[in-house]
Amino acid sequence: MVLFCFRHRLQIVLTLLCLSICLGPALLHASEPEEDDTLALFSAWQEEDAGGATRSPKPLSQTAENVTVVTSAEITRLNAHTLADVLDTVPGLQLAHNGGPGIIAYTLIQSTSFEHVLVLLDGVPFTNLGSNFSDVSAIPARIIERVEIIKGSASTAWGSALGGVINVVTKAPEQDRGISGAIAASTGTKNTSDTSLELSGSANRLGYYLSAGFLGSDGLVPKTGINSSNFHGRLTWDLANKGQLFAQATGLFSRQGDLYVPQLPYDLTQQDDKRLLNVLVGLRQPLTERLELAISGYHTFNRQESAYYNISDGAVWWGQGPDLSKSFATESSLGGTASLTWRGEQHLLVLGGDYRHLDISGNSVDTYTYSPYSRQANRWGLFLNDTITLGSVSITPGVRLDHPQTAPHQFSASLGATWQVSDNTLLRAYLARGYGMPILVPQYDPRPTKILSAQIGAENTSIPYLWLKATLFRNMTWGDDIEQQLSLGTELEARTKPLFHTSLGAGWTYTDTRRTSDGTPVHYNKPTQTLKLSLNYDDSTFRGMLTGRHIFWNGPSGDPGKNALVWDLHLGTTLYQRENTVFELFFSARNLFNSKYYNSEFMPSVNRWFEGGMRVKF
């Protein structure tokens, strides 16, 4: 226990030191004239809008939560296939992969468990109801306009979001062009291929964005081949007074191997057939100059059939019970959201409610205890939050009441503040109480997990060509079904402004999670250190990105995982460009040094592999 306290105190001292480094230059030089070459450095935290934290777009300089935004331009430089490739590069996030592109990956935010991370696709939950798992490998990267990542409890906005939120905002129709688009194709190791077509444009008040693609591979990890087809479409109709009607649909049809465990006595591989469909319709309509109404409704459908076989002889896997030939799970939801947003001179007030009807059925949770089964639930939530702007200070209170039906009512509250000390320095503080719902399965009604989360942080651009961000967080989690745990952590980020078309980036996260009863460490899904590095070059003709990631998985002594530093190289060049037509070639070498990295021997890492391709934009 003494060592536990010492480590936490040392961690706090180190973080406060980093915060002082962020603040020092601003406080010492607040009265000096600004350098022109630093004024625009990462102006996103001053000007760019993000709506994930309070469900209404506002500048990041008024957002108290620890938020990271990844843009479509950054995604293109990564030659990314799916959302999982994007999240791999974000500081504070840890991903455990079961295979190559399109194969399931588990996402942790600052070491909170994957079932407590809420993934949204344009505000619609993209989360498996049976296990609270969000398959970030099922969202194609090409349809993403930006990704808003909230690191920390976001329950006052979204309900069951104990660990954080990943909100994927898809591309909108291209304005003022009848037709535009892109064609891309790549091929690589083990017959890995990714082909896609995008079309976008507008005519009068009608706008459209259409995308379709295929992702395939023989399996970069044995028995994890994939054949996946996907599509996404969005239609918009502009109304008077800047209102808009919209409708969109996203679908996935995939046959893939999601598990490879050769270790005896398991000798197990899992082959899945997946069907996914998300449909969303909505309306945004200004009622007055300051008041806006937003209404949306959605339907989601997800069906997965899983077959289990012995790797050695292909026979039906025997496991720990009767033979398992095939299991299935079908999930659907029907829901909607309505909100009113008031944009006053000093207030951004958002009042709204969510409703969701859930339906799940299958042939049993562990495939043999009880079969078949089905369950339904009706859940609703009411939320209210405000952003009060008083000069350079913004205060963001928020409350939410949820009725999960399968558990008692849940009340969430948060209070945050930002202070823009100068044009180059921003301070943040955030305190929130939230919760995470358990899985929705028959005969299983544990109470939700609760969290009390506190954060303080600073961002600074006073040092020429350098952006710094430091965050200190403290998370206390507890529940009737889990023991109380305390996580103390630090997140540090640094990026440079491009110099000779070259920039650097780095992010380091440290988390120490222990049981409060005796101070012993918690290992499962609690990585202690995460390092993300990047070297970027872009002169509009040639581009290159070298990324590195290291996760210390902190596994138990029997299965500690592999914690190597993994490097990926992404190159691209523009061979032809005239007006709206661009022809590009790109190449990626992933896991350059063939490192071993995984959190469990049951999830072997992907070895070094290569791919190359072309992209035509018109």
VOTI-494463 format. One record per residue (C-alpha): x, y, z; residue number from 1. Coordinates in steps of 0.25 Angstrom, whole numbers, padded with zeros to 4 digits. Example, Ala and Ser with C-alpha at 12.3 -4.5 7.8 and 13.67 -1.06 7.14 Angstrom:
BEGIN
[[0049; -0018; 0031]; 1],
[[0055; -0004; 0029]; 2],
This chain:
BEGIN
[[0000; 0000; 0000]; 1],
[[0012; 0009; 0003]; 2],
[[0018; 0007; -0011]; 3],
[[0004; 0009; -0017]; 4],
[[0003; 0023; -0011]; 5],
[[0017; 0026; -0014]; 6],
[[0015; 0023; -0029]; 7],
[[0003; 0031; -0030]; 8],
[[0009; 0043; -0023]; 9],
[[0021; 0042; -0032]; 10],
[[0012; 0041; -0044]; 11],
[[0005; 0054; -0039]; 12],
[[0018; 0061; -0038]; 13],
[[0022; 0058; -0052]; 14],
[[0009; 0062; -0058]; 15],
[[0009; 0075; -0050]; 16],
[[0023; 0077; -0055]; 17],
[[0018; 0075; -0070]; 18],
[[0006; 0084; -0067]; 19],
[[0016; 0095; -0062]; 20],
[[0024; 0093; -0075]; 21],
[[0011; 0096; -0083]; 22],
[[0008; 0108; -0075]; 23],
[[0021; 0114; -0072]; 24],
[[0024; 0120; -0086]; 25],
[[0011; 0127; -0086]; 26],
[[0012; 0133; -0072]; 27],
[[0026; 0138; -0075]; 28],
[[0023; 0144; -0088]; 29],
[[0008; 0147; -0088]; 30],
[[0011; 0162; -0090]; 31],
[[0021; 0159; -0102]; 32],
[[0016; 0160; -0116]; 33],
[[0012; 0148; -0123]; 34],
[[0020; 0140; -0133]; 35],
[[0013; 0140; -0147]; 36],
[[0018; 0126; -0150]; 37],
[[0012; 0120; -0137]; 38],
[[-0002; 0127; -0137]; 39],
[[-0008; 0117; -0147]; 40],
[[-0001; 0105; -0140]; 41],
[[-0012; 0094; -0137]; 42],
[[-0023; 0105; -0137]; 43],
[[-0033; 0093; -0136]; 44],
[[-0033; 0095; -0121]; 45],
[[-0037; 0109; -0123]; 46],
[[-0046; 0109; -0135]; 47],
[[-0050; 0095; -0140]; 48],
[[-0064; 0090; -0136]; 49],
[[-0067; 0077; -0129]; 50],
[[-0081; 0072; -0124]; 51],
[[-0078; 0059; -0117]; 52],
[[-0076; 0065; -0103]; 53],
[[-0089; 0073; -0102]; 54],
[[-0097; 0068; -0114]; 55],
[[-0096; 0081; -0121]; 56],
[[-0084; 0087; -0129]; 57],
[[-0075; 0097; -0122]; 58],
[[-0061; 0101; -0122]; 59],
[[-0051; 0091; -0115]; 60],
[[-0046; 0103; -0107]; 61],
[[-0059; 0103; -0100]; 62],
[[-0059; 0087; -0098]; 63],
[[-0055; 0083; -0084]; 64],
[[-0053; 0068; -0087]; 65],
[[-0041; 0062; -0092]; 66],
[[-0044; 0062; -0107]; 67],
[[-0036; 0057; -0119]; 68],
[[-0041; 0060; -0133]; 69],
[[-0036; 0052; -0145]; 70],
[[-0039; 0058; -0159]; 71],
[[-0041; 0051; -0173]; 72],
[[-0028; 0057; -0178]; 73],
[[-0020; 0050; -0166]; 74],
[[-0028; 0037; -0169]; 75],
[[-0023; 0038; -0184]; 76],
[[-0009; 0039; -0180]; 77],
[[-0010; 0026; -0172]; 78],
[[-0015; 0018; -0184]; 79],
[[-0025; 0013; -0174]; 80],
[[-0035; 0002; -0177]; 81],
[[-0044; 0003; -0165]; 82],
[[-0047; 0011; -0153]; 83],
[[-0037; 0002; -0145]; 84],
[[-0025; 0006; -0153]; 85],
[[-0029; 0021; -0149]; 86],
[[-0030; 0018; -0134]; 87],
[[-0017; 0011; -0134]; 88],
[[-0010; 0025; -0135]; 89],
[[-0018; 0032; -0125]; 90],
[[-0011; 0035; -0111]; 91],
[[-0018; 0029; -0099]; 92],
[[-0025; 0018; -0107]; 93],
[[-0020; 0003; -0107]; 94],
[[-0025; -0007; -0118]; 95],
[[-0024; -0022; -0117]; 96],
[[-0025; -0028; -0131]; 97],
[[-0029; -0042; -0135]; 98],
[[-0024; -0041; -0149]; 99],
[[-0022; -0032; -0161]; 100],
[[-0031; -0022; -0167]; 101],
[[-0046; -0024; -0164]; 102],
[[-0043; -0034; -0153]; 103],
[[-0049; -0031; -0140]; 104],
[[-0041; -0021; -0130]; 105],
[[-0044; -0018; -0116]; 106],
[[-0043; -0003; -0112]; 107],
[[-0039; 0002; -0099]; 108],
[[-0038; 0017; -0095]; 109],
[[-0028; 0020; -0084]; 110],
[[-0029; 0006; -0080]; 111],
[[-0044; 0005; -0077]; 112],
[[-0050; -0008; -0082]; 113],
[[-0055; -0009; -0096]; 114],
[[-0069; -0011; -0092]; 115],
[[-0069; 0003; -0086]; 116],
[[-0065; 0010; -0099]; 117],
[[-0077; 0015; -0107]; 118],
[[-0075; 0016; -0122]; 119],
[[-0085; 0024; -0129]; 120],
[[-0087; 0025; -0144]; 121],
[[-0093; 0039; -0147]; 122],
[[-0099; 0039; -0133]; 123],
[[-0105; 0025; -0134]; 124],
[[-0099; 0014; -0124]; 125],
[[-0090; 0004; -0132]; 126],
[[-0089; -0005; -0120]; 127],
[[-0093; -0020; -0119]; 128],
[[-0104; -0022; -0109]; 129],
[[-0100; -0036; -0104]; 130],
[[-0086; -0032; -0100]; 131],
[[-0085; -0017; -0101]; 132],
[[-0074; -0019; -0111]; 133],
[[-0072; -0009; -0122]; 134],
[[-0066; -0015; -0135]; 135],
[[-0057; -0003; -0140]; 136],
[[-0052; -0011; -0151]; 137],
[[-0066; -0011; -0158]; 138],
[[-0066; 0003; -0161]; 139],
[[-0059; 0007; -0174]; 140],
[[-0049; 0018; -0173]; 141],
[[-0052; 0024; -0186]; 142],
[[-0066; 0029; -0182]; 143],
[[-0061; 0036; -0169]; 144],
[[-0060; 0051; -0170]; 145],
[[-0055; 0052; -0155]; 146],
[[-0054; 0044; -0142]; 147],
[[-0057; 0051; -0129]; 148],
[[-0051; 0043; -0117]; 149],
[[-0055; 0047; -0103]; 150],
[[-0045; 0041; -0093]; 151],
[[-0053; 0040; -0080]; 152],
[[-0067; 0038; -0075]; 153],
[[-0078; 0044; -0085]; 154],
[[-0090; 0039; -0078]; 155],
[[-0097; 0053; -0077]; 156],
[[-0098; 0054; -0092]; 157],
[[-0099; 0039; -0096]; 158],
[[-0103; 0031; -0084]; 159],
[[-0095; 0018; -0083]; 160],
[[-0081; 0023; -0087]; 161],
[[-0073; 0021; -0074]; 162],
[[-0060; 0020; -0082]; 163],
[[-0062; 0030; -0093]; 164],
[[-0068; 0032; -0106]; 165],
[[-0063; 0030; -0121]; 166],
[[-0072; 0038; -0130]; 167],
[[-0071; 0035; -0145]; 168],
[[-0076; 0046; -0154]; 169],
[[-0078; 0042; -0168]; 170],
[[-0075; 0050; -0180]; 171],
[[-0086; 0060; -0185]; 172],
[[-0089; 0062; -0200]; 173],
[[-0080; 0070; -0208]; 174],
[[-0086; 0084; -0210]; 175],
[[-0086; 0092; -0223]; 176],
[[-0082; 0080; -0231]; 177],
[[-0091; 0071; -0240]; 178],
[[-0083; 0059; -0238]; 179],
[[-0069; 0056; -0231]; 180],
[[-0063; 0044; -0226]; 181],
[[-0051; 0034; -0224]; 182],
[[-0047; 0021; -0228]; 183],
[[-0037; 0013; -0220]; 184],
[[-0031; -0001; -0221]; 185],
[[-0019; -0008; -0213]; 186],
[[-0013; -0021; -0212]; 187],
[[-0003; -0027; -0202]; 188],
[[0002; -0039; -0195]; 189],
[[-0007; -0052; -0194]; 190],
[[-0016; -0046; -0205]; 191],
[[-0020; -0035; -0196]; 192],
[[-0029; -0025; -0205]; 193],
[[-0037; -0013; -0203]; 194],
[[-0045; -0007; -0214]; 195],
[[-0055; 0004; -0213]; 196],
[[-0064; 0014; -0221]; 197],
[[-0069; 0028; -0216]; 198],
[[-0078; 0037; -0223]; 199],
[[-0083; 0051; -0217]; 200],
[[-0090; 0063; -0222]; 201],
[[-0102; 0072; -0221]; 202],
[[-0112; 0078; -0230]; 203],
[[-0121; 0089; -0226]; 204],
[[-0125; 0085; -0212]; 205],
[[-0122; 0071; -0213]; 206],
[[-0109; 0065; -0208]; 207],
[[-0103; 0051; -0209]; 208],
[[-0091; 0043; -0204]; 209],
[[-0090; 0028; -0208]; 210],
[[-0079; 0018; -0205]; 211],
[[-0077; 0003; -0207]; 212],
[[-0065; -0005; -0205]; 213],
[[-0059; -0019; -0203]; 214],
[[-0049; -0024; -0193]; 215],
[[-0042; -0037; -0195]; 216],
[[-0030; -0046; -0190]; 217],
[[-0026; -0060; -0189]; 218],
[[-0022; -0057; -0174]; 219],
[[-0010; -0049; -0169]; 220],
[[-0012; -0058; -0156]; 221],
[[-0015; -0073; -0160]; 222],
[[-0030; -0076; -0161]; 223],
[[-0034; -0061; -0161]; 224],
[[-0037; -0059; -0176]; 225],
[[-0048; -0049; -0179]; 226],
[[-0058; -0046; -0191]; 227],
[[-0065; -0034; -0187]; 228],
[[-0074; -0025; -0195]; 229],
[[-0079; -0011; -0190]; 230],
[[-0087; 0001; -0194]; 231],
[[-0091; 0014; -0189]; 232],
[[-0100; 0025; -0195]; 233],
[[-0106; 0038; -0190]; 234],
[[-0116; 0047; -0196]; 235],
[[-0119; 0062; -0192]; 236],
[[-0130; 0072; -0196]; 237],
[[-0128; 0086; -0192]; 238],
[[-0140; 0093; -0186]; 239],
[[-0143; 0108; -0184]; 240],
[[-0136; 0116; -0173]; 241],
[[-0124; 0106; -0174]; 242],
[[-0131; 0094; -0169]; 243],
[[-0128; 0080; -0175]; 244],
[[-0135; 0067; -0177]; 245],
[[-0125; 0055; -0177]; 246],
[[-0126; 0040; -0179]; 247],
[[-0114; 0030; -0179]; 248],
[[-0111; 0015; -0179]; 249],
[[-0099; 0007; -0175]; 250],
[[-0097; -0008; -0178]; 251],
[[-0087; -0019; -0176]; 252],
[[-0087; -0034; -0181]; 253],
[[-0075; -0042; -0177]; 254],
[[-0070; -0056; -0176]; 255],
[[-0057; -0056; -0167]; 256],
[[-0049; -0063; -0157]; 257],
[[-0049; -0056; -0144]; 258],
[[-0041; -0065; -0135]; 259],
[[-0028; -0074; -0135]; 260],
[[-0024; -0081; -0123]; 261],
[[-0015; -0093; -0126]; 262],
[[-0010; -0095; -0112]; 263],
[[-0015; -0108; -0106]; 264],
[[-0025; -0112; -0100]; 265],
[[-0032; -0101; -0108]; 266],
[[-0028; -0104; -0123]; 267],
[[-0039; -0094; -0127]; 268],
[[-0043; -0086; -0139]; 269],
[[-0056; -0078; -0140]; 270],
[[-0062; -0074; -0154]; 271],
[[-0073; -0064; -0155]; 272],
[[-0084; -0059; -0164]; 273],
[[-0088; -0045; -0161]; 274],
[[-0099; -0036; -0166]; 275],
[[-0100; -0022; -0161]; 276],
[[-0110; -0011; -0165]; 277],
[[-0111; 0003; -0160]; 278],
[[-0122; 0013; -0165]; 279],
[[-0123; 0027; -0160]; 280],
[[-0133; 0038; -0164]; 281],
[[-0134; 0052; -0158]; 282],
[[-0137; 0067; -0158]; 283],
[[-0130; 0079; -0154]; 284],
[[-0138; 0092; -0154]; 285],
[[-0135; 0106; -0148]; 286],
[[-0148; 0111; -0141]; 287],
[[-0142; 0125; -0139]; 288],
[[-0129; 0132; -0140]; 289],
[[-0124; 0125; -0128]; 290],
[[-0132; 0112; -0126]; 291],
[[-0131; 0100; -0134]; 292],
[[-0139; 0087; -0134]; 293],
[[-0132; 0073; -0137]; 294],
[[-0140; 0060; -0139]; 295],
[[-0135; 0047; -0143]; 296],
[[-0139; 0032; -0144]; 297],
[[-0131; 0020; -0146]; 298],
[[-0132; 0005; -0148]; 299],
[[-0120; -0004; -0146]; 300],
[[-0119; -0019; -0149]; 301],
[[-0107; -0028; -0146]; 302],
[[-0107; -0043; -0148]; 303],
[[-0095; -0052; -0146]; 304],
[[-0094; -0067; -0148]; 305],
[[-0082; -0074; -0142]; 306],
[[-0076; -0087; -0145]; 307],
[[-0065; -0094; -0136]; 308],
[[-0055; -0104; -0141]; 309],
[[-0042; -0111; -0137]; 310],
[[-0030; -0105; -0144]; 311],
[[-0023; -0118; -0145]; 312],
[[-0033; -0126; -0152]; 313],
[[-0045; -0117; -0156]; 314],
[[-0055; -0125; -0147]; 315],
[[-0065; -0118; -0139]; 316],
[[-0059; -0112; -0126]; 317],
[[-0062; -0119; -0113]; 318],
[[-0058; -0108; -0104]; 319],
[[-0062; -0110; -0089]; 320],
[[-0076; -0115; -0092]; 321],
[[-0084; -0122; -0103]; 322],
[[-0080; -0121; -0118]; 323],
[[-0082; -0107; -0124]; 324],
[[-0086; -0107; -0138]; 325],
[[-0092; -0093; -0140]; 326],
[[-0097; -0082; -0131]; 327],
[[-0104; -0069; -0135]; 328],
[[-0108; -0056; -0129]; 329],
[[-0118; -0046; -0135]; 330],
[[-0119; -0032; -0130]; 331],
[[-0128; -0020; -0134]; 332],
[[-0131; -0007; -0129]; 333],
[[-0141; 0004; -0132]; 334],
[[-0139; 0018; -0126]; 335],
[[-0139; 0033; -0128]; 336],
[[-0134; 0046; -0122]; 337],
[[-0140; 0059; -0121]; 338],
[[-0133; 0072; -0116]; 339],
[[-0134; 0087; -0115]; 340],
[[-0121; 0095; -0116]; 341],
[[-0121; 0110; -0111]; 342],
[[-0109; 0118; -0116]; 343],
[[-0110; 0131; -0107]; 344],
[[-0099; 0142; -0106]; 345],
[[-0093; 0134; -0094]; 346],
[[-0100; 0121; -0094]; 347],
[[-0100; 0108; -0102]; 348],
[[-0112; 0101; -0096]; 349],
[[-0116; 0087; -0101]; 350],
[[-0128; 0080; -0096]; 351],
[[-0132; 0066; -0101]; 352],
[[-0136; 0052; -0100]; 353],
[[-0133; 0038; -0105]; 354],
[[-0141; 0026; -0107]; 355],
[[-0137; 0012; -0111]; 356],
[[-0144; -0001; -0112]; 357],
[[-0135; -0013; -0112]; 358],
[[-0137; -0027; -0116]; 359],
[[-0127; -0039; -0116]; 360],
[[-0128; -0054; -0118]; 361],
[[-0119; -0065; -0120]; 362],
[[-0117; -0080; -0117]; 363],
[[-0110; -0077; -0104]; 364],
[[-0099; -0068; -0098]; 365],
[[-0089; -0079; -0096]; 366],
[[-0095; -0087; -0108]; 367],
[[-0100; -0099; -0099]; 368],
[[-0106; -0094; -0085]; 369],
[[-0119; -0090; -0090]; 370],
[[-0125; -0089; -0104]; 371],
[[-0131; -0082; -0111]; 372],
[[-0133; -0069; -0104]; 373],
[[-0139; -0055; -0106]; 374],
[[-0140; -0042; -0098]; 375],
[[-0145; -0028; -0100]; 376],
[[-0143; -0015; -0093]; 377],
[[-0148; -0001; -0095]; 378],
[[-0138; 0010; -0090]; 379],
[[-0140; 0025; -0090]; 380],
[[-0131; 0036; -0085]; 381],
[[-0133; 0052; -0083]; 382],
[[-0121; 0061; -0083]; 383],
[[-0118; 0076; -0081]; 384],
[[-0105; 0083; -0082]; 385],
[[-0100; 0097; -0084]; 386],
[[-0087; 0104; -0088]; 387],
[[-0087; 0117; -0081]; 388],
[[-0077; 0127; -0087]; 389],
[[-0071; 0138; -0079]; 390],
[[-0060; 0145; -0086]; 391],
[[-0049; 0135; -0087]; 392],
[[-0055; 0125; -0077]; 393],
[[-0065; 0115; -0081]; 394],
[[-0073; 0107; -0071]; 395],
[[-0080; 0094; -0075]; 396],
[[-0090; 0087; -0066]; 397],
[[-0098; 0075; -0070]; 398],
[[-0108; 0065; -0064]; 399],
[[-0115; 0053; -0070]; 400],
[[-0126; 0043; -0065]; 401],
[[-0126; 0029; -0071]; 402],
[[-0137; 0018; -0070]; 403],
[[-0129; 0005; -0074]; 404],
[[-0141; -0004; -0070]; 405],
[[-0132; -0016; -0067]; 406],
[[-0126; -0007; -0056]; 407],
[[-0130; 0004; -0046]; 408],
[[-0130; 0018; -0052]; 409],
[[-0117; 0025; -0054]; 410],
[[-0113; 0039; -0051]; 411],
[[-0101; 0045; -0057]; 412],
[[-0095; 0059; -0055]; 413],
[[-0083; 0067; -0059]; 414],
[[-0076; 0080; -0057]; 415],
[[-0065; 0085; -0066]; 416],
[[-0058; 0098; -0069]; 417],
[[-0048; 0104; -0079]; 418],
[[-0040; 0117; -0078]; 419],
[[-0033; 0122; -0090]; 420],
[[-0021; 0129; -0082]; 421],
[[-0015; 0135; -0095]; 422],
[[-0016; 0133; -0110]; 423],
[[-0006; 0122; -0107]; 424],
[[-0010; 0115; -0094]; 425],
[[-0023; 0107; -0091]; 426],
[[-0026; 0101; -0077]; 427],
[[-0037; 0090; -0075]; 428],
[[-0043; 0084; -0063]; 429],
[[-0054; 0073; -0063]; 430],
[[-0062; 0065; -0052]; 431],
[[-0072; 0055; -0056]; 432],
[[-0080; 0044; -0050]; 433],
[[-0085; 0033; -0060]; 434],
[[-0088; 0019; -0062]; 435],
[[-0087; 0007; -0071]; 436],
[[-0098; -0003; -0074]; 437],
[[-0095; -0018; -0073]; 438],
[[-0098; -0027; -0085]; 439],
[[-0112; -0030; -0089]; 440],
[[-0114; -0045; -0088]; 441],
[[-0125; -0054; -0081]; 442],
[[-0124; -0058; -0066]; 443],
[[-0113; -0047; -0064]; 444],
[[-0116; -0034; -0058]; 445],
[[-0104; -0029; -0050]; 446],
[[-0104; -0014; -0046]; 447],
[[-0097; -0004; -0055]; 448],
[[-0083; 0000; -0052]; 449],
[[-0081; 0014; -0047]; 450],
[[-0070; 0024; -0049]; 451],
[[-0065; 0037; -0043]; 452],
[[-0055; 0043; -0052]; 453],
[[-0047; 0056; -0050]; 454],
[[-0037; 0062; -0060]; 455],
[[-0029; 0075; -0061]; 456],
[[-0021; 0079; -0073]; 457],
[[-0014; 0089; -0081]; 458],
[[-0010; 0092; -0096]; 459],
[[0000; 0102; -0100]; 460],
[[0007; 0107; -0113]; 461],
[[0016; 0118; -0107]; 462],
[[0029; 0111; -0111]; 463],
[[0031; 0113; -0126]; 464],
[[0026; 0102; -0135]; 465],
[[0022; 0093; -0124]; 466],
[[0008; 0089; -0118]; 467],
[[0008; 0083; -0104]; 468],
[[-0004; 0076; -0097]; 469],
[[-0004; 0070; -0083]; 470],
[[-0015; 0063; -0075]; 471],
[[-0016; 0057; -0061]; 472],
[[-0027; 0048; -0059]; 473],
[[-0033; 0041; -0047]; 474],
[[-0044; 0030; -0049]; 475],
[[-0051; 0023; -0037]; 476],
[[-0060; 0011; -0042]; 477],
[[-0069; 0002; -0034]; 478],
[[-0081; -0006; -0034]; 479],
[[-0089; -0017; -0027]; 480],
[[-0082; -0027; -0036]; 481],
[[-0068; -0022; -0036]; 482],
[[-0058; -0018; -0026]; 483],
[[-0055; -0003; -0025]; 484],
[[-0043; 0001; -0033]; 485],
[[-0035; 0014; -0034]; 486],
[[-0028; 0018; -0047]; 487],
[[-0018; 0030; -0047]; 488],
[[-0012; 0034; -0060]; 489],
[[-0005; 0044; -0068]; 490],
[[-0006; 0047; -0083]; 491],
[[0005; 0056; -0090]; 492],
[[0004; 0060; -0105]; 493],
[[0013; 0068; -0114]; 494],
[[0013; 0072; -0128]; 495],
[[0021; 0081; -0137]; 496],
[[0017; 0091; -0148]; 497],
[[0022; 0086; -0161]; 498],
[[0036; 0091; -0164]; 499],
[[0042; 0088; -0178]; 500],
[[0029; 0080; -0180]; 501],
[[0033; 0071; -0168]; 502],
[[0026; 0070; -0155]; 503],
[[0027; 0061; -0142]; 504],
[[0017; 0056; -0132]; 505],
[[0017; 0048; -0119]; 506],
[[0007; 0043; -0109]; 507],
[[0010; 0036; -0096]; 508],
[[0000; 0031; -0086]; 509],
[[0002; 0025; -0072]; 510],
[[-0009; 0018; -0064]; 511],
[[-0008; 0011; -0051]; 512],
[[-0020; 0003; -0046]; 513],
[[-0021; -0003; -0033]; 514],
[[-0032; -0009; -0023]; 515],
[[-0035; 0001; -0013]; 516],
[[-0037; -0010; -0002]; 517],
[[-0022; -0015; -0002]; 518],
[[-0015; -0006; -0013]; 519],
[[-0012; -0019; -0021]; 520],
[[-0011; -0016; -0036]; 521],
[[-0022; -0019; -0046]; 522],
[[-0017; -0026; -0059]; 523],
[[-0028; -0030; -0068]; 524],
[[-0030; -0020; -0079]; 525],
[[-0022; -0010; -0071]; 526],
[[-0009; -0006; -0079]; 527],
[[0000; 0003; -0071]; 528],
[[0008; 0010; -0082]; 529],
[[0004; 0014; -0097]; 530],
[[0014; 0021; -0106]; 531],
[[0010; 0027; -0120]; 532],
[[0020; 0033; -0129]; 533],
[[0019; 0039; -0143]; 534],
[[0028; 0046; -0153]; 535],
[[0021; 0053; -0165]; 536],
[[0025; 0058; -0178]; 537],
[[0016; 0065; -0188]; 538],
[[0020; 0074; -0200]; 539],
[[0007; 0073; -0208]; 540],
[[0014; 0063; -0217]; 541],
[[0021; 0053; -0208]; 542],
[[0016; 0049; -0195]; 543],
[[0021; 0040; -0184]; 544],
[[0017; 0036; -0170]; 545],
[[0025; 0027; -0160]; 546],
[[0017; 0023; -0148]; 547],
[[0021; 0015; -0136]; 548],
[[0012; 0010; -0125]; 549],
[[0016; 0002; -0112]; 550],
[[0006; -0003; -0102]; 551],
[[0011; -0009; -0089]; 552],
[[-0001; -0019; -0087]; 553],
[[0002; -0022; -0072]; 554],
[[-0003; -0036; -0073]; 555],
[[-0002; -0046; -0061]; 556],
[[0010; -0054; -0060]; 557],
[[0004; -0066; -0067]; 558],
[[0001; -0058; -0079]; 559],
[[0008; -0044; -0079]; 560],
[[0006; -0042; -0094]; 561],
[[0016; -0036; -0104]; 562],
[[0020; -0022; -0103]; 563],
[[0029; -0018; -0114]; 564],
[[0029; -0005; -0121]; 565],
[[0022; -0006; -0135]; 566],
[[0026; 0003; -0147]; 567],
[[0017; 0005; -0159]; 568],
[[0022; 0013; -0172]; 569],
[[0012; 0019; -0181]; 570],
[[0016; 0026; -0194]; 571],
[[0009; 0033; -0205]; 572],
[[0011; 0042; -0218]; 573],
[[0002; 0050; -0227]; 574],
[[0006; 0046; -0241]; 575],
[[-0004; 0055; -0248]; 576],
[[-0013; 0067; -0244]; 577],
[[-0021; 0076; -0252]; 578],
[[-0033; 0084; -0247]; 579],
[[-0042; 0073; -0240]; 580],
[[-0035; 0061; -0245]; 581],
[[-0024; 0055; -0237]; 582],
[[-0016; 0041; -0239]; 583],
[[-0009; 0036; -0227]; 584],
[[0000; 0024; -0223]; 585],
[[0002; 0019; -0209]; 586],
[[0010; 0008; -0202]; 587],
[[0010; 0003; -0187]; 588],
[[0019; -0006; -0180]; 589],
[[0013; -0010; -0166]; 590],
[[0020; -0016; -0154]; 591],
[[0033; -0012; -0161]; 592],
[[0042; -0020; -0152]; 593],
[[0033; -0032; -0150]; 594],
[[0031; -0029; -0135]; 595],
[[0022; -0038; -0126]; 596],
[[0011; -0030; -0120]; 597],
[[-0002; -0035; -0113]; 598],
[[-0009; -0035; -0100]; 599],
[[-0011; -0050; -0099]; 600],
[[-0005; -0062; -0106]; 601],
[[-0019; -0065; -0111]; 602],
[[-0018; -0053; -0120]; 603],
[[-0005; -0054; -0128]; 604],
[[0000; -0042; -0135]; 605],
[[0001; -0039; -0150]; 606],
[[0015; -0041; -0156]; 607],
[[0021; -0031; -0165]; 608],
[[0013; -0029; -0178]; 609],
[[0012; -0020; -0190]; 610],
[[0002; -0014; -0199]; 611],
[[0001; -0004; -0210]; 612],
[[-0010; 0003; -0218]; 613],
[[-0015; 0015; -0226]; 614],
[[-0026; 0025; -0224]; 615],
[[-0033; 0034; -0234]; 616],
[[-0040; 0046; -0230]; 617],
[[-0050; 0053; -0240]; 618],
